[in-house]
Amino acid sequence: MAIFDTAVKSQKKLADLCSDCFMLILQLRSTNEYGDAAVLRKKVMELLDDFERQGLTAGIEQAKVQASKFAVVSFIDETILGSEWDNKVEWLAEPLQLKLFNVFNAGEEFFIRLEQLRQRQRENADVLEVYFLCLSLGYRGKYQLEAPEQVRMIIDDLHQELNQYLGKAPELISPNGRPHDEIVNVVKERIPAWVIVVAAFSIGFFFYVIMSFLISGDAEDVIESINKMIS
């Protein structure tokens, strides 16, 4: 779901269309057992193709769809390559960023593209929301090993900019994005694996409650919501 409300309520937003991809990333970050590399790659490509198809069906500009897709692809690659998965060397041989965008430096390119998008904030606000979600959920790129405070500053700045151009729901938006460790802890420690599997039938709602924790910080409410969903 999109965190920020827009004036056009009937149109699907890029953040909404990315929800399945973000849910997959959260699941990947909660385990190091990804299974067969070919199967995982096929699943990821299907999700990305579906995202692109839905974006075009919704009438979203191709450039915006591709810009958002790059951010998500960067996040997926970072998640997999930063894991302890036994087969990640197979992924490294042809990461998504290389296959789909012919780059091998997405960790830097992500922030270059982000700054370019921010030069025209009003026009690119819906794409910036996707970048904001990537960073809030844990994407670090070139800041992976150092300068975590720089990422926090970027998240805070984006939050303020998006509030200005997309509007906000005052009861939901907090002043700061939540660090990804809190989200991972909910998925990995507070929510049993079987709950995640059962909840997959309603992945949109599951993503919604996870994102509600991201912006409200109330883990107990998240657990209660998921328990109600599967009871």
N, C-alpha and C positions, 0 to 999 in steps of 0.2 A: 504494500500500500504506500501511497505517497504520503510523506510526513506533512508536507505543506499543501494547503488548499490553493487551488487556482480558481480564476474567475470562470473558466470553462469546465463545468461540472460533468458534462456528458462525455467529454473526450477522454479516452484512456491516456494516462500519463506514463512517461518513460519509466519512472520509479515503480509504478504498478506492474508494468510489463517485465521488469527485472526481478520480480519477487521470487520466481522459481529458481533462477540462477543464484540469488542470494541465499535461498534456503539450502541449495546444494552446497554452497560454500560453507555455511554454518555446520552442516553435517560432516563435510570433509575435515573441518577444523576440530571436530570432536573425536576423531579417530585417526589411526595410521593404517588401517586396513581398508584399502580401496579396491581390492579385488584385481581382476584382470585388466591390464592397461588398455587393451583394445576395446573392452566393454565400457570402461569409464570414458574413454575418448568418444565413443559413439554416443553415449548418453549426454555428454557435455555438448557435442555438436548438435544434437537434436534440440536441446534446450536453447542454444544460441540461434539456431535456424528458426525455431518457433518464436523467439523474441523478435527477430528481425521481421518475420512474416506478420506478426501481430502489429508491429510498429507501422509497417507499410499499409496494412489494412485500416489502421486507425487514422491514416492520413498524415502521419508524422514525417517530417522532412527526412529524406535518406541520409543527409549529412549528420543530423542529430542522432538518428538510429545508430549510425556507424561510430559516432563519437562515444555514445553510451556503451556500445558493444566493446569498444577498445578498453574502456575502464573495467568492465566486467571480466574480459579476457585477461587483463593484467592481474586482476585479483585472483582469478582461478589459477593461473600459472604460479603466482607467488605462493598460494596456499599449498599446491601440490609439491612444488619444488622445495618448499621450506619444511615439508613433513618428513617423517621417518619411514615413509612407505618404501617397501623393499624394491618396488619396480619403478621408482621415480626416474631412474636413469633412462628408461624407455621414453618417458615424457620429455626429459631434457634433450633427447635426440631431435625432437621436433615439437617444441612448445607451441601452444596455440598462437602466441603473438607472432611467431615466425611463420606459421602456416597461414594465418588469416591476414596479417598486416605487414609481413616481411620485415619485422624488426626483432632485435634480440636484446634491446635495452629498454623494455617497457617500464622498468622501475624509474628511469629518468624521463622517458617520453610521457608517462602519465602526468607528471607535474608540469612539463612543458606545455602539454595540451590543456591542462587545467588553467594555467595562467593565460593562455590564448583565449580560452572561453570566458574567463573573468574580465577580459577587456571589453566584452559586450554582454554584460551581466543580464540585462533585461531580456535580450533576445535569446540568451542561452540558459536561462534560469532552470528550465526543466532538465537539461543535460547536467548542469551543475549539481542538481539534487542527486543524481546518480553518483557523481563523484563524491559528494558529501556522504552518501550512504556507504560507499566503498571504504572511505577513510574512517568513518565512525565504527564500522564493523571490523576494522583491523588492518586494512591495507596500509603498507608502509613504504613500499618501493625503495627508492634510493636512501630513505631514512631508516631502513630496516635495522641497521646495526648502530646507528648513532642519531643524535638530535631528535629524540622523541618529542621534546617540547616544541619543536618546529611543526610537527604534525598537529599537535594540540592547537597551536596558534592558527594553522590553516583551517582546522575544523571550526574553531570559534568564528573566524572571519567569514567562512562560508555560511555558517548558521545565520549570522547577522545579515548577510547579503540576501540570502534566500527569504528571510522574513520580510525584507523590504520589497522584493520583487514578486514573491509568490503569495505572501500573506501567511498567517499562522492561525492555528487553533490554540488560544492562550492556555487552555487547561492541559494541553499535551506537551507543548514545547518547553524544554528546559534550556537554561542559558548555555550549557555546554554539551557537546556530544559525549556519549558514554564510551569509555575505552573498551576495546574488543574483549579483553580478558573477562570482563563481567558477563558479556554475552556468552562466551565460550563456557564459562563456569555454569551458567544456567543450563546450557545444552548438554555439557559433558558430565556434570556432577549432580545437578539438582533434578534433571529430567532423565529418567532411566531410558536406556536404548529402546526398549519395547514400546515406550510411549511415543518416541519419535516415529517408529515404524507405523504404529496405529494412526498417528496423527497425519501421516502422509496423505491420507485420503482427502484431507482438507488443507492442502499445503498453503493455500492463500491465507486461511485463518491462522494457521500455525505461525506463519511469517508475521502476521499482524500482531499476535501477542508477543512474539519475540521483539518486534520493533517497538511495541508499547513499553517494554522494559527498557529498551535502548533510550527512549526519550523521557521515561518517567522514573526509572531506577527502582521500581517496586517489584522485586523478584517474586514475592509472595503472591501478588496479583497475577503474575504470569503463570505460575504453577497452578493456581486455582482455576484460571481460565482454561488451561489445557486439560485439567482433570474433569471439568464440566463437559468439555468437548467429547471426551472419550467415555464418559460414564453412561 
